[in-house]
Amino acid sequence: MKRFYFLLATMLLGLAVCGSAMARKDDMDITRLTNSLSQLSSDPTLGGYAQAEQALARNAIANLADASSHERPHALYMAERSVDQARASAELAAAQAKLGHLSSEHDRLLLQRSQIEADAARKELEFQRMQYQMAQQETVRLQQQGEMAASQAQAAQAEAERARRLAAAQSRVARAARHEAALAAEAARAMRTQLQKDAGTTSAPSEKHKTKKLHHDAQH
């Protein structure tokens, strides 16, 4: 009889120890899942996402705390899956938000790039317009210089033609003057020749008369 009571007491003590160990294990699971969910909720990046999933995970942890020993394995599985699902949903939502932000940033960068390219195109067009205006002004200037040079060339050509005509006229005058001088010289020579002839004719009778007079005087 004593042996029976001893065995019964031992079994009851074992059950109490097992129950205490299981209770401690239950507390550790609840604490682990609660801490994991709290870390997710307080995470500066993920805490704001998957609020519905986080609420479901808190309910699952509460169900685990209230579950009987028979229901505990399933309640523990559901609580762990709920916490994992809340974290996975928060990470997915954060990734989608980041992707959306990156997409918006990409669109903003594309718009900024388009604006920069349009501004560069406007500046290039303005630069080309200024170059075109400068080229037109240079063309007008060169044309004016060409017209001025042509006018100067025509004036120089006309002046050269007048100088040529003047030189030709001066040459003709010089030739006429030389011809007149030659004629005058010829006339002078002819006149001298004629004077000499006339002088010779006049002096010959005078000498003959003088000879006759001398002969007559000599006779008397």
C-alpha positions, 0 to 999 in steps of 0.5 A: 500500500505504501508503495502504491502511494509512493508511486502515485505521489511520484507520478503527481510530482512528475506531472506537476514538474512537466506541467510547470515545464510546459507552462514555462515553455508556453511563456517562452513561446508567447514572449518570443512571438510577442517580442518579434511582433513588437520589434516589427511594430517598432521598426522605423521602416516596416512598422507602418506597414501591414497593420491588419496582419500585425493585428491578426498576429496579436490575436493569434498570440492571445489565442495561444495564451488562452489555448488548452494543452490540446489546442496549443500545438495548433495555436502555436503554429498559427501564432508563429505563421501569423507573426511571420506573415505580418513581417513578410507582408510589411517587408513586401509593402515596404518594398512596393513603397520603395519601388513606387518611390523609385518609380516616382523618382525615376519619372521625376528624373526623366522629367528633369532630364527632359527639361534639361535637354529641352533647355539645352536645345533652346540654348543650342538654338539660340547659339545657332541663331546668334551665329546665323545673325553674325554670319549675316552681318559679316556677309553684309559687311563683306558685301559692302567692302566688296562694293566699296572696293569695286567702286574704288577700282572703277574710280581708279580705272577711270582715273587711269583712263583720264591719265592715259588720255591726258598723257596721249594728248600731251604726247600729241601736243609735244609731237605737234610742238616738235613738228612746228619747231622743225618747220620753224627751223626749216623756214629759218634755214630757208630764210637764211639761205635766201638772205644769203643769196640775196646778199650775194646778188646785191654785192656783185654789181657794186664790186664791178662798178667799183672796179670800173671806177678805179680803172677810169681813175687810173686812166685819168 
